[in-house]
Amino acid sequence: MSIAFETNRSSHDHRGMEEHLFAAIECLGRVEHRDDTLVSASQALSAALATSVACQDMKSSFPATVAKLCEAVDRAAPELVQAISAEIPAEEIEVGMRALRALLDEAEHPDRARRQLHVGLLSSQLNALHCRRELEKRGGPLPRSARFDRLASQASTSVH
């Protein structure tokens, strides 16, 4: 009985990982069409990164899906550079996208963790840029209020 449970669980986990890859493909398609580029690219990177953490060899586990994702990365990368290289250096974008591509292509590599970090860093930079742009549209950071200042002051003195 427990063997069947483990098999079902494994099959479910496998489907979940592949769903992350499909989501990444979909998000990169939005980048290619310049539809919400920052959020779409960040979501794609996050989904692929999560799968790379859960699955050591994505290419062998999901060959057709990974091939489609590699194509999507190749198409979206230049669009991403063009859309945001004024705010995030093109070299940093390219390093993150090449790291993603390498994670998809290679099962084991001494730099696997470093590649994952580059993908995560680019995803975080995209999120941060999105937040900065959205805050600028809304008039900048939240105005500080006397109540907020008082609460912050109380919190800092109560810690000591």
MARBA-3410 file (N, C-alpha, C, O; in Angstrom, 1 decimal):
160
0.8,-1.2,0.0,0.0,0.0,0.0,0.9,1.2,0.0,0.6,2.2,-0.7 ~ 1.9,1.3,0.8,2.7,2.5,0.9,3.5,2.7,-0.4,3.8,3.8,-0.8 ~ 3.8,1.6,-1.1,4.5,1.7,-2.4,3.6,2.4,-3.4,4.1,3.3,-4.2 ~ 2.4,2.1,-3.5,1.5,2.8,-4.4,1.3,4.2,-4.0,1.3,5.1,-4.9 ~ 1.3,4.5,-2.8,1.2,5.9,-2.3,2.4,6.7,-2.8,2.3,7.8,-3.3
3.6,6.1,-2.6,4.8,6.8,-3.0,4.8,7.0,-4.6,5.3,8.0,-5.0 ~ 4.4,6.0,-5.3,4.3,6.1,-6.8,3.4,7.2,-7.2,3.8,8.0,-8.0 ~ 2.2,7.3,-6.6,1.3,8.4,-6.9,1.9,9.7,-6.5,1.7,10.7,-7.3 ~ 2.5,9.8,-5.4,3.1,11.1,-5.0,4.2,11.5,-5.9,4.2,12.7,-6.3 ~ 5.0,10.6,-6.3,6.1,10.9,-7.3,5.5,11.3,-8.6,6.0,12.3,-9.2
4.5,10.7,-9.1,3.8,11.1,-10.3,3.2,12.5,-10.2,3.3,13.3,-11.1 ~ 2.6,12.8,-9.1,2.1,14.1,-8.8,3.2,15.2,-8.8,3.0,16.2,-9.4 ~ 4.3,14.9,-8.1,5.4,15.8,-8.0,6.0,16.0,-9.4,6.3,17.2,-9.8 ~ 6.1,15.0,-10.2,6.6,15.1,-11.6,5.7,16.0,-12.4,6.2,16.9,-13.2 ~ 4.4,15.8,-12.3,3.4,16.7,-13.1,3.6,18.1,-12.6,3.5,19.1,-13.4
3.7,18.3,-11.3,3.9,19.7,-10.8,5.1,20.4,-11.3,5.0,21.6,-11.6 ~ 6.2,19.7,-11.4,7.4,20.2,-11.9,7.2,20.6,-13.4,7.7,21.7,-13.8 ~ 6.6,19.7,-14.1,6.4,20.0,-15.5,5.5,21.2,-15.7,5.6,22.0,-16.6 ~ 4.5,21.4,-14.8,3.6,22.5,-14.9,4.4,23.8,-14.7,4.0,24.8,-15.3 ~ 5.4,23.8,-13.8,6.2,25.0,-13.6,6.9,25.3,-14.9,7.0,26.5,-15.2
7.4,24.3,-15.6,8.1,24.6,-16.9,7.1,25.1,-17.9,7.5,26.0,-18.7 ~ 5.9,24.6,-18.0,4.9,25.1,-18.9,4.6,26.6,-18.6,4.4,27.4,-19.4 ~ 4.5,26.9,-17.3,4.3,28.3,-16.8,5.4,29.2,-17.3,5.2,30.3,-17.7 ~ 6.6,28.7,-17.2,7.8,29.5,-17.6,7.7,29.8,-19.1,8.0,30.9,-19.5 ~ 7.3,28.8,-19.9,7.2,29.0,-21.3,6.2,30.0,-21.6,6.4,30.9,-22.4
5.0,29.9,-20.9,3.9,30.9,-21.1,4.4,32.3,-20.8,4.1,33.3,-21.5 ~ 5.1,32.4,-19.6,5.6,33.7,-19.2,6.6,34.3,-20.2,6.5,35.5,-20.4 ~ 7.5,33.5,-20.7,8.5,34.0,-21.6,7.8,34.4,-22.9,8.3,35.3,-23.6 ~ 6.7,33.8,-23.3,6.0,34.2,-24.5,5.4,35.6,-24.3,5.4,36.4,-25.2 ~ 5.0,35.9,-23.1,4.6,37.3,-22.8,5.7,38.3,-22.9,5.5,39.4,-23.3
6.9,37.9,-22.4,8.1,38.8,-22.6,8.3,39.0,-24.0,8.6,40.2,-24.4 ~ 8.3,38.0,-24.8,8.6,38.1,-26.3,7.6,39.1,-26.9,8.0,39.8,-27.9 ~ 6.4,39.1,-26.4,5.4,40.0,-27.0,5.2,41.3,-26.2,4.3,42.1,-26.4 ~ 6.2,41.5,-25.3,6.3,42.7,-24.5,5.0,43.0,-23.7,4.6,44.1,-23.6 ~ 4.5,42.0,-23.1,3.3,42.1,-22.3,3.7,41.9,-20.8,4.0,40.8,-20.4
3.8,43.0,-20.1,4.1,42.9,-18.7,5.5,42.2,-18.5,5.6,41.2,-17.8 ~ 6.5,42.7,-19.2,7.8,42.1,-19.4,8.5,41.8,-18.0,8.9,40.6,-17.9 ~ 8.5,42.7,-17.1,9.2,42.5,-15.9,8.6,41.3,-15.1,9.3,40.4,-14.6 ~ 7.3,41.4,-14.8,6.6,40.4,-14.0,6.7,39.1,-14.7,6.9,38.0,-14.1 ~ 6.4,39.1,-16.0,6.4,37.8,-16.8,7.8,37.1,-16.7,7.9,35.9,-16.5
8.9,37.9,-17.0,10.2,37.3,-17.0,10.6,36.8,-15.6,11.1,35.7,-15.4 ~ 10.2,37.6,-14.5,10.5,37.2,-13.2,9.8,35.9,-12.8,10.4,35.0,-12.2 ~ 8.5,35.8,-13.2,7.8,34.6,-13.0,8.4,33.4,-13.7,8.4,32.3,-13.2 ~ 8.8,33.6,-14.9,9.4,32.5,-15.7,10.7,32.0,-15.0,10.9,30.8,-14.9 ~ 11.5,33.0,-14.6,12.8,32.6,-14.0,12.5,31.8,-12.7,13.1,30.8,-12.4
11.5,32.3,-11.9,11.2,31.7,-10.6,10.7,30.3,-10.8,11.1,29.4,-10.1 ~ 9.8,30.1,-11.8,9.2,28.8,-12.1,10.3,27.8,-12.5,10.4,26.6,-12.0 ~ 11.2,28.2,-13.4,12.2,27.3,-13.9,13.3,27.1,-12.8,13.8,25.9,-12.6 ~ 13.5,28.1,-12.0,14.5,27.9,-10.9,13.9,26.9,-9.8,14.6,26.0,-9.4 ~ 12.6,27.0,-9.5,12.0,26.1,-8.6,12.1,24.6,-9.1,12.4,23.7,-8.3
11.9,24.5,-10.4,12.0,23.1,-11.0,13.5,22.6,-10.9,13.7,21.4,-10.7 ~ 14.4,23.5,-11.2,15.8,23.1,-11.2,16.3,22.7,-9.8,17.2,21.8,-9.6 ~ 15.7,23.2,-8.8,16.0,22.9,-7.4,15.4,21.5,-7.1,16.0,20.7,-6.4 ~ 14.2,21.2,-7.6,13.5,20.0,-7.3,13.9,18.8,-8.2,13.8,17.7,-7.8 ~ 14.5,19.2,-9.4,14.8,18.1,-10.3,16.2,18.4,-10.9,16.5,19.4,-11.5
17.1,17.5,-10.6,18.5,17.6,-11.0,18.7,17.6,-12.5,19.5,18.3,-13.0 ~ 17.9,16.8,-13.2,18.1,16.6,-14.6,16.8,16.9,-15.3,16.0,16.0,-15.7 ~ 16.5,18.1,-15.6,15.2,18.5,-16.2,15.2,18.0,-17.7,14.1,17.6,-18.2 ~ 16.3,18.1,-18.3,16.4,17.8,-19.8,16.0,16.3,-20.0,15.3,16.0,-20.9 ~ 16.4,15.4,-19.1,16.1,14.0,-19.3,14.7,13.7,-18.8,14.0,12.8,-19.3
14.3,14.4,-17.7,12.9,14.2,-17.1,11.8,14.8,-18.0,10.7,14.2,-18.1 ~ 12.1,15.9,-18.7,11.0,16.6,-19.5,11.6,17.0,-20.8,11.6,18.2,-21.1 ~ 12.1,16.1,-21.6,12.8,16.5,-22.8,12.0,17.5,-23.8,12.6,18.5,-24.2 ~ 10.8,17.2,-24.1,10.1,18.0,-25.0,9.8,19.4,-24.4,9.9,20.4,-25.1 ~ 9.4,19.4,-23.2,9.1,20.7,-22.5,10.3,21.5,-22.3,10.2,22.7,-22.5
11.4,20.9,-21.9,12.7,21.7,-21.8,13.1,22.2,-23.1,13.6,23.3,-23.2 ~ 13.0,21.5,-24.2,13.3,22.0,-25.5,12.5,23.2,-25.9,13.0,24.2,-26.4 ~ 11.2,23.2,-25.6,10.4,24.3,-25.8,10.8,25.5,-24.9,10.7,26.7,-25.4 ~ 11.1,25.2,-23.7,11.5,26.3,-22.8,12.8,26.9,-23.2,13.0,28.1,-23.2 ~ 13.8,26.1,-23.7,15.0,26.6,-24.2,14.8,27.6,-25.4,15.4,28.6,-25.5
13.9,27.2,-26.3,13.5,28.0,-27.4,12.9,29.3,-26.9,13.2,30.4,-27.5 ~ 12.1,29.3,-25.9,11.4,30.4,-25.4,12.4,31.4,-24.7,12.4,32.6,-24.9 ~ 13.4,30.8,-24.0,14.5,31.6,-23.4,15.3,32.3,-24.5,15.6,33.5,-24.4 ~ 15.6,31.6,-25.6,16.4,32.2,-26.7,15.6,33.3,-27.3,16.3,34.3,-27.7 ~ 14.3,33.2,-27.5,13.5,34.3,-28.1,13.3,35.5,-27.2,13.4,36.6,-27.6
13.1,35.2,-25.9,12.8,36.2,-24.9,14.0,37.0,-24.4,13.9,38.2,-24.1 ~ 15.2,36.4,-24.4,16.3,37.1,-23.8,16.6,38.4,-24.5,16.8,39.4,-23.8 ~ 16.7,38.5,-25.8,17.0,39.8,-26.5,15.9,40.8,-26.2,16.2,42.0,-26.1 ~ 14.7,40.4,-26.1,13.5,41.3,-25.8,13.7,41.9,-24.4,13.4,43.0,-24.2 ~ 14.1,41.0,-23.5,14.3,41.4,-22.1,15.4,42.5,-22.0,15.3,43.5,-21.3
16.5,42.2,-22.7,17.7,43.1,-22.7,17.2,44.5,-23.3,17.5,45.5,-22.7 ~ 16.5,44.4,-24.4,16.1,45.7,-25.0,15.1,46.5,-24.1,15.2,47.7,-24.1 ~ 14.3,45.8,-23.4,13.2,46.4,-22.5,13.8,47.1,-21.3,13.3,48.1,-20.8 ~ 14.9,46.5,-20.7,15.3,47.0,-19.4,16.8,47.2,-19.3,17.2,47.5,-18.1 ~ 17.6,47.2,-20.3,19.0,47.3,-20.2,19.4,48.7,-19.7,20.5,48.9,-19.3
18.5,49.7,-19.8,18.8,51.0,-19.2,18.8,51.0,-17.7,19.5,51.8,-17.1 ~ 18.1,50.0,-17.1,18.0,50.0,-15.7,18.8,48.8,-15.0,19.3,48.9,-13.9 ~ 18.9,47.7,-15.8,19.7,46.6,-15.3,20.7,46.3,-16.5,20.3,46.1,-17.6 ~ 22.0,46.3,-16.2,23.0,46.2,-17.3,22.7,44.9,-18.1,22.4,43.8,-17.6 ~ 22.9,45.1,-19.4,22.6,44.0,-20.3,23.5,42.7,-20.0,23.0,41.6,-20.1
24.7,43.0,-19.5,25.5,41.8,-19.1,24.9,41.0,-18.0,25.0,39.8,-18.0 ~ 24.3,41.7,-17.0,23.7,41.0,-15.9,22.4,40.2,-16.4,22.2,39.0,-15.9 ~ 21.7,40.7,-17.3,20.5,40.0,-17.8,21.0,38.8,-18.6,20.4,37.7,-18.5 ~ 22.0,39.0,-19.4,22.5,37.9,-20.3,23.1,36.8,-19.4,22.9,35.6,-19.7 ~ 23.8,37.1,-18.3,24.4,36.1,-17.4,23.2,35.3,-16.8,23.3,34.1,-16.8
22.2,36.0,-16.3,21.1,35.3,-15.7,20.4,34.4,-16.7,20.0,33.2,-16.4 ~ 20.2,34.8,-17.9,19.5,34.0,-18.9,20.4,32.9,-19.4,19.9,31.8,-19.7 ~ 21.7,33.1,-19.5,22.6,32.0,-19.9,22.6,31.0,-18.8,22.7,29.8,-19.0 ~ 22.6,31.4,-17.5,22.6,30.5,-16.4,21.3,29.6,-16.4,21.4,28.4,-16.2 ~ 20.2,30.2,-16.8,19.0,29.5,-16.9,19.1,28.4,-18.0,18.7,27.3,-17.8
19.6,28.9,-19.1,19.8,27.9,-20.2,20.7,26.8,-19.9,20.4,25.6,-20.2 ~ 21.7,27.1,-19.1,22.7,26.0,-18.7,22.0,25.0,-17.7,22.2,23.8,-17.8 ~ 21.2,25.6,-16.8,20.5,24.7,-15.9,19.5,23.7,-16.6,19.4,22.6,-16.2 ~ 18.9,24.2,-17.7,18.0,23.4,-18.5,18.8,22.3,-19.3,18.3,21.2,-19.5 ~ 20.0,22.7,-19.8,20.7,21.8,-20.6,21.6,20.7,-19.9,21.8,19.6,-20.4
22.1,21.0,-18.7,23.0,20.2,-18.1,22.5,19.6,-16.7,22.0,20.4,-15.9 ~ 22.6,18.3,-16.6,22.1,17.7,-15.3,23.0,18.0,-14.1,22.6,18.6,-13.1 ~ 24.3,17.7,-14.3,25.3,17.9,-13.2,26.4,18.8,-13.7,26.9,18.6,-14.8 ~ 26.7,19.8,-12.9,27.8,20.7,-13.3,28.3,21.3,-12.0,27.6,21.6,-11.1 ~ 29.6,21.5,-11.9,30.2,22.0,-10.6,29.6,23.4,-10.3,29.6,23.8,-9.1
29.2,24.2,-11.3,28.7,25.5,-11.1,27.1,25.5,-11.0,26.5,26.6,-11.1 ~ 26.5,24.4,-10.8,25.0,24.4,-10.8,24.5,25.3,-9.7,23.5,26.1,-10.0 ~ 25.0,25.3,-8.5,24.5,26.2,-7.5,24.7,27.7,-7.9,23.8,28.5,-7.6 ~ 25.8,28.0,-8.4,26.1,29.4,-8.9,25.1,29.8,-10.0,24.7,30.9,-10.0 ~ 24.8,28.9,-10.9,23.9,29.2,-11.9,22.5,29.5,-11.3,21.8,30.4,-11.8
22.1,28.7,-10.4,20.8,28.9,-9.7,20.8,30.3,-9.0,19.8,31.0,-9.1 ~ 21.9,30.6,-8.4,22.0,31.9,-7.8,21.9,33.1,-8.8,21.2,34.1,-8.5 ~ 22.5,32.9,-10.0,22.4,33.9,-11.0,20.9,34.1,-11.5,20.4,35.2,-11.7 ~ 20.2,33.0,-11.7,18.8,33.0,-12.1,18.0,33.7,-11.0,17.2,34.5,-11.3 ~ 18.2,33.3,-9.7,17.5,33.9,-8.6,17.8,35.4,-8.5,16.9,36.2,-8.2
19.0,35.8,-8.7,19.4,37.2,-8.6,18.7,38.0,-9.7,18.1,39.1,-9.4 ~ 18.7,37.5,-10.9,18.0,38.2,-12.0,16.5,38.3,-11.7,15.9,39.4,-11.9 ~ 15.9,37.2,-11.3,14.5,37.3,-10.9,14.2,38.4,-9.9,13.3,39.1,-10.0 ~ 15.1,38.4,-8.9,14.9,39.4,-7.8,15.1,40.8,-8.3,14.4,41.8,-7.9 ~ 16.1,41.0,-9.2,16.3,42.3,-9.8,15.1,42.8,-10.6,14.7,43.9,-10.6
14.5,41.9,-11.3,13.3,42.2,-12.1,12.1,42.6,-11.2,11.4,43.5,-11.5 ~ 12.0,41.8,-10.1,10.9,42.2,-9.2,11.2,43.5,-8.6,10.2,44.4,-8.5 ~ 12.4,43.8,-8.2,12.7,45.1,-7.6,12.5,46.3,-8.6,11.9,47.3,-8.2 ~ 12.9,46.1,-9.8,12.7,47.1,-10.8,11.2,47.3,-11.1,10.7,48.5,-11.2 ~ 10.4,46.2,-11.1,8.9,46.4,-11.2,8.4,47.2,-10.1,7.6,48.1,-10.3
8.8,46.9,-8.9,8.3,47.6,-7.7,8.6,49.1,-7.8,7.8,50.0,-7.5 ~ 9.9,49.4,-8.1,10.3,50.8,-8.2,9.5,51.5,-9.3,9.1,52.7,-9.0 ~ 9.3,50.9,-10.4,8.5,51.6,-11.5,7.1,51.8,-11.0,6.5,52.9,-11.3 ~ 6.5,50.8,-10.4,5.1,51.0,-9.9,5.0,52.1,-8.8,4.1,52.8,-8.8 ~ 6.0,52.1,-7.9,6.0,53.2,-6.9,6.1,54.5,-7.6,5.5,55.5,-7.1
7.0,54.7,-8.6,7.1,55.9,-9.3,5.8,56.4,-9.9,5.5,57.6,-9.9 ~ 5.1,55.4,-10.5,3.8,55.8,-11.1,2.8,56.3,-10.0,1.9,57.1,-10.4 ~ 3.0,55.9,-8.8,2.1,56.2,-7.7,2.6,57.4,-6.9,2.1,57.6,-5.8 ~ 3.6,58.0,-7.4,4.1,59.2,-6.6,5.3,58.9,-5.7,5.5,59.7,-4.7 ~ 5.9,57.8,-5.8,7.1,57.5,-5.0,6.7,56.7,-3.8,5.6,56.1,-3.7
7.7,56.6,-2.8,7.4,55.8,-1.7,6.3,56.3,-0.8,5.9,57.4,-1.0 ~ 5.8,55.4,0.1,4.7,55.8,1.0,5.2,57.0,1.8,6.3,57.0,2.3 ~ 4.3,58.0,2.0,4.7,59.1,2.8,4.8,58.7,4.3,4.0,57.8,4.7 ~ 5.8,59.2,5.0,5.9,58.8,6.4,4.9,59.6,7.2,4.7,60.8,6.9 ~ 4.3,59.0,8.1,3.3,59.7,8.9,3.9,59.7,10.3,4.8,59.0,10.7
3.3,60.6,11.1,3.8,60.8,12.5,3.5,59.5,13.3,4.3,59.1,14.1 ~ 2.4,58.8,13.0,2.0,57.6,13.6,3.1,56.5,13.3,3.5,55.7,14.2 ~ 3.4,56.4,12.1,4.4,55.4,11.7,5.8,55.7,12.3,6.4,54.7,12.9 ~ 6.2,56.9,12.4,7.4,57.3,13.0,7.4,56.9,14.5,8.4,56.4,15.0 ~ 6.3,57.2,15.2,6.1,56.9,16.6,6.2,55.4,16.8,6.9,54.9,17.7
5.5,54.6,16.0,5.6,53.1,16.1,7.0,52.6,15.9,7.4,51.7,16.6 ~ 7.6,53.1,14.9,9.0,52.7,14.6,9.9,53.0,15.7,10.8,52.2,16.1 ~ 9.7,54.1,16.3,10.6,54.6,17.4,10.3,53.7,18.7,11.3,53.3,19.3 ~ 9.0,53.4,18.9,8.7,52.5,20.0,9.3,51.1,19.8,9.8,50.5,20.8 ~ 9.2,50.6,18.6,9.8,49.3,18.3,11.3,49.2,18.6,11.8,48.3,19.1
12.0,50.3,18.1,13.4,50.2,18.3,13.9,50.4,19.7,14.9,49.8,20.1 ~ 13.1,51.1,20.5,13.5,51.3,22.0,13.1,50.0,22.8,13.7,49.8,23.8 ~ 12.0,49.3,22.4,11.6,48.2,23.1,12.5,47.0,22.9,12.5,46.0,23.7 ~ 13.3,47.0,21.9,14.2,45.9,21.6,15.4,45.9,22.6,15.9,44.8,22.9 ~ 15.8,47.1,22.9,17.0,47.2,23.8,16.7,46.9,25.2,17.5,47.0,26.1
END
